[in-house]
Amino acid sequence: MRVAEQLNLALHELLKSDPSVHLLGEDLSDPYGGAFKITKGLSTAFGDRVRSTPLSESAIVGVGAGLALAGDKAIVEIMFADFVTLAFDQLVNFAAKSTTMYGRRVPMPLVVRCPSGGGRGYGPTHSQSPQKHLIGVPGLGVHELSPFHDPGVLLTHLLSTGEPSVLFEDKILYTRQAFENGVVDDLFRFELLGERPGWARVFLTEVGAPDCVLVTPGGMAHRALSAMRELLLNDEVACELLVPATLYPLALEEAVLERLSAAGHVCVADDGSEGGTWSAEVARRLYGPLWPTLRQPIGLVNAADSILPTALHLEREIMVQDSTIRSAVLGALS
């Protein structure tokens, strides 16, 4: 199953099992079924609980938050993650605060889905990875889809917390195959660590302590895997990969810290442009518990400090590639 198909099935099962769930967003209804076809078939199956909305991200998130505040559950789609900035006030000053500012805890089961990332030549305002702008907002969870985590488990968990969440979904990831049954390819296997949805750990079966542990969000997983393969076959460097489903607040599971402590080097990578990034926040969190075992500074890999061009060959120069990750690891280990 491709990740897009897996996500469509997860939304179908969620709407089927819970009549209080509503799905809102631009052009979601059939026959179009959303810009990336994630919601195809849902409006036909579930009627007015799946609604196409006017072109106003602030209004869409506001209505979703209102449904959640009134006792229902809402999943909202922002067609391109770039435009979550237009809903910043609704997210930060309304949804995130509503759970605590009324003198008692008020549940806010709201998930805002954000297709993100470049690689398709969509240009400066349709290709960004704006996760870093939402890291550190009290009461707002930030999550990212991965090819290792079941979207149904993740969505069910997010709605069950009673707190608003933003779920980033890399557009390239939609087209990729989801990994299942612990198998990635001929070299790598994976397992889930910690409480679900937890962390995915990708590893070589016959290697003990890795030379490097990479930490990336789900949208970068395939580029990290490609870098790991090149590092192993061409440079004789063995790596592991750790992918959290939750970017913020980051849960540092004991099993995750054990793997990081055993590594010769730790490198954190994400698609955010340089400055105030998720990877920098992860490094800050890791320095304390890893200080006794760190052999060198934690490596950071980010997109360049630039807007994303439309031309694909120029876009590739700005974005993090598998070669970027490989070069960073080799530079640190040398």
C-alpha positions as a printed NumPy array, in Angstrom:
array([[  0.   ,   0.   ,   0.   ],
       [  1.181,   3.494,  -0.795],
       [  1.165,   5.942,   2.121],
       [ -1.633,   7.943,   0.423],
       [ -3.806,   4.837,   0.183],
       [ -3.003,   3.91 ,   3.766],
       [ -4.039,   7.376,   4.957],
       [ -7.27 ,   7.309,   2.935],
       [ -8.152,   3.948,   4.466],
       [ -7.35 ,   5.25 ,   7.963],
       [ -9.696,   8.223,   7.502],
       [-12.39 ,   5.914,   6.151],
       [-12.142,   3.587,   9.153],
       [-12.083,   6.495,  11.601],
       [-15.216,   8.122,  10.144],
       [-16.933,   4.745,  10.021],
       [-16.15 ,   3.853,  13.623],
       [-16.81 ,   7.262,  15.214],
       [-19.886,   9.271,  14.121],
       [-18.625,  12.344,  15.998],
       [-15.685,  12.813,  13.581],
       [-15.942,  15.567,  10.939],
       [-13.554,  16.192,   8.041],
       [-13.223,  19.725,   6.634],
       [-11.093,  21.344,   3.951],
       [-10.85 ,  22.8  ,   0.469],
       [-12.046,  20.594,  -2.429],
       [-12.315,  17.465,  -0.277],
       [-15.602,  16.242,  -1.707],
       [-16.056,  13.793,  -4.58 ],
       [-15.464,  13.576,  -7.445],
       [-12.277,  15.614,  -6.838],
       [-11.368,  14.05 ,  -3.497],
       [ -8.742,  16.58 ,  -2.447],
       [ -5.65 ,  17.984,  -4.164],
       [ -3.709,  14.778,  -3.379],
       [ -6.737,  12.42 ,  -3.46 ],
       [ -6.374,  11.568,   0.209],
       [-10.115,  12.126,   0.827],
       [-11.38 ,  10.409,  -2.327],
       [-14.623,   8.51 ,  -1.648],
       [-15.132,   9.876,   1.845],
       [-17.871,  12.423,   1.1  ],
       [-19.785,   9.761,  -0.846],
       [-19.584,   7.365,   2.101],
       [-20.152,   9.8  ,   4.962],
       [-22.244,  12.624,   3.545],
       [-22.159,  15.998,   5.254],
       [-19.576,  14.914,   7.833],
       [-17.059,  15.453,   5.013],
       [-17.406,  19.022,   3.751],
       [-15.603,  21.118,   1.188],
       [-15.078,  24.617,   2.516],
       [-14.46 ,  28.119,   1.178],
       [-10.886,  29.254,   0.598],
       [-10.03 ,  30.511,   4.097],
       [ -7.571,  28.583,   6.238],
       [ -8.372,  30.675,   9.293],
       [-12.079,  29.956,   8.939],
       [-11.521,  26.226,   8.301],
       [ -9.403,  25.784,  11.44 ],
       [-11.759,  28.028,  13.426],
       [-14.777,  25.927,  12.474],
       [-12.88 ,  22.722,  13.264],
       [-11.843,  24.074,  16.656],
       [-15.44 ,  25.129,  17.304],
       [-16.721,  21.631,  16.507],
       [-14.111,  20.159,  18.859],
       [-14.944,  22.664,  21.597],
       [-18.642,  21.761,  21.268],
       [-17.959,  18.065,  21.858],
       [-17.367,  16.61 ,  18.387],
       [-14.033,  15.714,  16.756],
       [-12.582,  17.497,  13.765],
       [ -9.919,  16.68 ,  11.197],
       [ -9.059,  19.721,   9.08 ],
       [ -6.996,  19.736,   5.896],
       [ -4.872,  22.688,   4.857],
       [ -4.335,  22.068,   1.129],
       [ -0.677,  23.176,   1.298],
       [  1.166,  23.42 ,   4.611],
       [  2.54 ,  26.821,   3.577],
       [ -0.892,  28.319,   4.296],
       [ -1.109,  27.074,   7.863],
       [  0.397,  30.494,   8.583],
       [ -3.014,  31.985,   7.724],
       [ -4.506,  29.924,  10.558],
       [ -1.735,  30.758,  13.053],
       [ -4.006,  32.858,  15.269],
       [ -6.705,  30.171,  15.405],
       [ -4.127,  27.522,  16.287],
       [ -1.972,  29.435,  18.762],
       [ -4.421,  31.831,  20.413],
       [ -7.604,  29.781,  20.297],
       [ -7.223,  26.027,  19.845],
       [ -4.017,  25.544,  21.851],
       [ -5.228,  27.695,  24.739],
       [ -8.824,  26.503,  24.887],
       [ -7.978,  23.331,  26.811],
       [ -6.867,  25.352,  29.858],
       [ -8.186,  28.931,  29.779],
       [-11.75 ,  28.339,  30.96 ],
       [-10.97 ,  27.42 ,  34.555],
       [-11.274,  23.69 ,  33.865],
       [ -9.806,  21.356,  31.309],
       [-11.823,  21.425,  28.096],
       [-11.046,  18.726,  25.493],
       [-10.066,  19.977,  22.041],
       [ -9.916,  16.896,  19.736],
       [ -8.692,  18.681,  16.61 ],
       [ -6.178,  17.469,  14.007],
       [ -4.958,  19.877,  11.321],
       [ -3.472,  17.94 ,   8.381],
       [ -0.796,  19.775,   6.384],
       [  0.657,  18.375,   3.126],
       [  4.191,  19.772,   3.181],
       [  7.594,  19.738,   1.548],
       [  9.195,  20.273,  -1.845],
       [ 10.509,  18.04 ,  -4.577],
       [  7.738,  18.766,  -7.078],
       [  8.681,  22.206,  -8.331],
       [  5.584,  23.864,  -6.875],
       [  7.471,  27.051,  -6.072],
       [  8.216,  29.24 ,  -3.042],
       [  4.692,  29.338,  -1.552],
       [  3.63 ,  25.709,  -2.101],
       [  6.744,  23.709,  -1.172],
       [  7.77 ,  24.712,   2.33 ],
       [  8.248,  22.666,   5.485],
       [  7.004,  25.088,   8.173],
       [  7.122,  22.686,  11.127],
       [  9.621,  24.853,  12.997],
       [  7.141,  27.724,  13.271],
       [  4.839,  25.601,  15.462],
       [  7.475,  23.965,  17.677],
       [  7.187,  25.119,  21.284],
       [  3.572,  26.318,  21.342],
       [  2.117,  25.246,  24.736],
       [ -0.787,  22.866,  24.282],
       [ -0.206,  22.23 ,  20.564],
       [  1.167,  18.886,  19.409],
       [  3.246,  18.704,  16.227],
       [  3.452,  15.369,  14.419],
       [  4.605,  14.001,  11.077],
       [  3.488,  11.067,   8.974],
       [  6.103,   8.402,   8.287],
       [  6.263,   5.228,   6.191],
       [  6.723,   3.193,   9.393],
       [  3.79 ,   4.406,  11.511],
       [  0.213,   3.296,  10.889],
       [ -1.832,   6.447,  10.075],
       [ -4.925,   4.929,  11.686],
       [ -3.136,   4.367,  14.967],
       [ -1.644,   7.857,  14.812],
       [ -4.925,   9.669,  14.036],
       [ -6.818,   7.734,  16.695],
       [ -4.132,   8.617,  19.225],
       [ -4.149,  12.312,  18.304],
       [ -7.918,  12.604,  18.704],
       [ -7.817,  10.686,  21.998],
       [ -5.417,  13.138,  23.676],
       [ -8.065,  15.863,  23.819],
       [ -5.496,  18.431,  22.661],
       [ -5.126,  20.09 ,  19.252],
       [ -2.503,  18.677,  16.913],
       [ -0.923,  19.557,  13.598],
       [ -0.008,  16.588,  11.397],
       [  2.516,  17.25 ,   8.628],
       [  2.407,  14.917,   5.626],
       [  5.258,  15.107,   3.115],
       [  3.809,  15.256,  -0.408],
       [  6.513,  12.991,  -1.865],
       [  5.817,  10.468,   0.893],
       [  2.241,  10.066,  -0.396],
       [  3.601,   8.26 ,  -3.462],
       [  5.914,   5.926,  -1.543],
       [  5.175,   2.46 ,  -0.287],
       [  4.47 ,   2.076,   3.423],
       [  6.814,  -0.31 ,   5.236],
       [  5.182,  -3.244,   6.994],
       [  6.061,  -6.325,   9.025],
       [  9.399,  -4.933,  10.149],
       [ 10.976,  -5.078,   6.671],
       [ 12.438,  -2.066,   4.847],
       [ 14.546,  -3.711,   2.118],
       [ 17.286,  -6.29 ,   1.62 ],
       [ 19.564,  -4.531,   4.126],
       [ 17.418,  -2.83 ,   6.733],
       [ 14.727,  -3.85 ,   9.193],
       [ 12.612,  -1.694,  11.502],
       [ 10.842,  -1.855,  14.824],
       [  8.702,   0.521,  16.875],
       [ 10.06 ,   1.719,  20.22 ],
       [  8.121,   3.085,  23.185],
       [  4.401,   3.608,  23.597],
       [  2.431,   3.839,  20.375],
       [  2.743,   5.691,  18.099],
       [  6.321,   5.968,  19.432],
       [  9.55 ,   5.951,  17.427],
       [ 10.568,   3.85 ,  14.449],
       [ 14.078,   2.404,  14.608],
       [ 15.669,   1.286,  11.328],
       [ 18.728,  -0.911,  11.718],
       [ 21.116,  -3.428,  10.213],
       [ 20.474,  -6.853,  11.698],
       [ 24.109,  -7.875,  12.252],
       [ 25.588,  -4.61 ,  13.525],
       [ 26.004,  -3.789,  17.206],
       [ 26.823,  -0.194,  18.092],
       [ 26.34 ,   1.942,  14.949],
       [ 28.894,   4.465,  13.739],
       [ 26.12 ,   7.051,  13.509],
       [ 22.465,   7.394,  14.465],
       [ 20.362,   9.631,  12.246],
       [ 17.272,  11.305,  13.673],
       [ 14.801,  12.599,  11.091],
       [ 11.065,  13.239,  10.692],
       [  9.051,  10.841,   8.533],
       [  9.09 ,  12.895,   5.362],
       [ 12.86 ,  12.585,   5.167],
       [ 12.961,   8.858,   5.886],
       [ 13.594,   7.687,   2.327],
       [ 16.419,  10.187,   1.789],
       [ 17.96 ,   9.076,   5.087],
       [ 17.667,   5.429,   4.042],
       [ 19.348,   6.177,   0.722],
       [ 22.178,   7.945,   2.554],
       [ 22.518,   5.012,   4.956],
       [ 22.798,   2.558,   2.07 ],
       [ 25.503,   4.648,   0.358],
       [ 27.394,   5.085,   3.615],
       [ 27.366,   1.35 ,   4.228],
       [ 28.227,   0.092,   0.74 ],
       [ 30.641,   2.814,  -0.344],
       [ 32.108,   4.15 ,   2.91 ],
       [ 31.777,   1.192,   5.31 ],
       [ 29.872,   3.365,   7.789],
       [ 27.002,   1.645,   9.593],
       [ 24.058,   3.83 ,  10.569],
       [ 20.742,   3.517,  12.347],
       [ 17.717,   5.737,  11.784],
       [ 15.268,   6.978,  14.422],
       [ 11.973,   8.504,  13.274],
       [  9.497,   9.9  ,  15.826],
       [  5.794,  10.2  ,  15.038],
       [  5.622,  13.148,  17.447],
       [  7.945,  16.066,  16.734],
       [  6.76 ,  18.146,  19.695],
       [  6.605,  17.622,  22.584],
       [  9.426,  15.14 ,  21.983],
       [  9.208,  12.009,  24.128],
       [ 12.703,  10.674,  24.787],
       [ 11.967,   7.008,  25.396],
       [ 14.565,   5.054,  27.364],
       [ 15.039,   2.652,  24.454],
       [ 15.709,   5.61 ,  22.145],
       [ 18.315,   7.089,  24.497],
       [ 20.009,   3.7  ,  24.721],
       [ 20.461,   3.57 ,  20.947],
       [ 21.708,   7.162,  20.82 ],
       [ 24.146,   6.582,  23.681],
       [ 25.697,   3.643,  21.854],
       [ 26.4  ,   5.607,  18.661],
       [ 29.707,   7.034,  17.582],
       [ 27.937,  10.103,  16.26 ],
       [ 24.403,  11.566,  16.343],
       [ 23.07 ,  13.6  ,  13.416],
       [ 19.644,  15.264,  13.289],
       [ 18.201,  16.343,   9.937],
       [ 15.011,  18.057,   8.818],
       [ 13.652,  20.004,   5.855],
       [ 13.254,  23.32 ,   7.663],
       [ 15.408,  26.201,   6.488],
       [ 18.401,  27.056,   8.687],
       [ 17.632,  28.878,  11.932],
       [ 15.328,  27.922,  14.783],
       [ 14.761,  24.427,  13.419],
       [ 13.223,  21.242,  14.801],
       [ 16.633,  19.574,  14.552],
       [ 18.149,  22.273,  16.761],
       [ 15.404,  21.674,  19.339],
       [ 16.097,  17.93 ,  19.253],
       [ 19.811,  18.536,  19.744],
       [ 19.063,  20.8  ,  22.708],
       [ 16.975,  18.064,  24.298],
       [ 19.603,  15.394,  23.658],
       [ 22.677,  17.164,  24.98 ],
       [ 21.688,  16.707,  28.625],
       [ 21.065,  12.937,  28.74 ],
       [ 23.776,  12.126,  26.164],
       [ 26.528,  14.351,  27.537],
       [ 28.402,  11.5  ,  29.329],
       [ 28.651,   9.465,  26.098],
       [ 28.918,  12.065,  23.32 ],
       [ 32.199,  11.894,  21.408],
       [ 31.593,  15.085,  19.426],
       [ 28.889,  17.724,  18.885],
       [ 25.528,  16.58 ,  17.561],
       [ 25.356,  17.19 ,  13.814],
       [ 22.587,  19.33 ,  12.318],
       [ 21.43 ,  19.152,   8.703],
       [ 18.885,  21.615,   7.317],
       [ 17.732,  23.161,   4.082],
       [ 19.629,  26.255,   2.985],
       [ 18.68 ,  29.704,   4.261],
       [ 16.695,  30.491,   1.14 ],
       [ 13.245,  30.43 ,  -0.373],
       [ 12.543,  27.375,  -2.525],
       [ 12.851,  28.021,  -6.276],
       [ 10.35 ,  26.588,  -8.751],
       [ 12.975,  25.168, -11.112],
       [ 13.615,  21.596,  -9.991],
       [ 17.399,  21.71 , -10.426],
       [ 17.574,  24.851,  -8.261],
       [ 15.099,  23.439,  -5.724],
       [ 17.357,  20.402,  -5.241],
       [ 20.271,  22.684,  -4.349],
       [ 18.249,  24.241,  -1.507],
       [ 16.578,  21.105,  -0.113],
       [ 18.278,  18.41 ,   1.953],
       [ 19.229,  15.471,  -0.27 ],
       [ 20.542,  12.006,   0.597],
       [ 23.967,  13.267,  -0.533],
       [ 23.705,  16.153,   1.971],
       [ 23.163,  13.71 ,   4.813],
       [ 25.95 ,  11.417,   3.641],
       [ 28.434,  14.304,   3.4  ],
       [ 27.508,  15.553,   6.886],
       [ 28.055,  12.129,   8.437],
       [ 31.371,  11.57 ,   6.672],
       [ 32.56 ,  15.037,   7.626],
       [ 31.791,  14.425,  11.293],
       [ 33.343,  10.966,  11.43 ],
       [ 36.506,  12.061,   9.639]])
